[in-house]
């Protein structure tokens, strides 16, 4: 279940999907479902592609749903064609940014040091960095899951990080977009290890630990009550407002 005293977070990563009309419509649909939710026990976040941040910000205005980016550059500004700086995201109304997603690590060759630099840039800009870690299927089959996520956590989370400016998301690479998920025992094992490593490095820090990797409306009620799971980083299911809201409701129940 959600760690006592920690408000769960359900974040939707829209990835490279949507154009202005459907992106704004999806954001409005999420806002409509969240309106009047009891005490907003679960924090909601949507992370649209960069082209949709401005119109989605307009759609979310005045609501309890937060806005985030999917990536940022480590530099504050400069000659980095095609990249987006953390202060630019902040200027558009973002409160969060995802860094180190496995699709960035794989498609763009981002190593832990690069992820760490981006997380530092996010914190400097006043954003909360959602730092992603996770093993490949080959690494899991080789029994290296705990080793891999531990190494990624150590290399990707900056020194001085706090629970107010950093969230950690465990996303096993082999479960992302495949419809496969680890067992409850496997998720619990990894999250317990992440909790222990964070407590050792940041005494007193109460970091939120999210699970990601084929989270959907059907399995959320099983995943979110697992110990040390403080919410979810949702991919494809976040593109359907009703499914995303069902996941949020499961997170709220897990926290009560």
Secondary structure as UniProt FT lines:
FT   TURN            4..5
FT   STRAND          9..13
FT   HELIX           20..34
FT   TURN            35..36
FT   HELIX           38..40
FT   STRAND          43..47
FT   HELIX           50..52
FT   HELIX           53..60
FT   TURN            61..62
FT   STRAND          66..69
FT   TURN            81..82
FT   HELIX           86..91
FT   TURN            92..93
FT   STRAND          96..99
FT   HELIX           102..107
FT   HELIX           112..124
FT   TURN            125..126
FT   STRAND          128..133
FT   HELIX           137..141
FT   TURN            142..143
FT   HELIX           145..156
FT   TURN            159..160
FT   TURN            163..165
FT   STRAND          166..171
FT   HELIX           173..175
FT   TURN            176..178
FT   HELIX           184..201
FT   TURN            203..204
FT   STRAND          209..212
FT   TURN            217..219
FT   HELIX           220..223
FT   TURN            224..225
FT   TURN            227..228
FT   STRAND          231..234
FT   HELIX           236..239
FT   HELIX           241..254
//
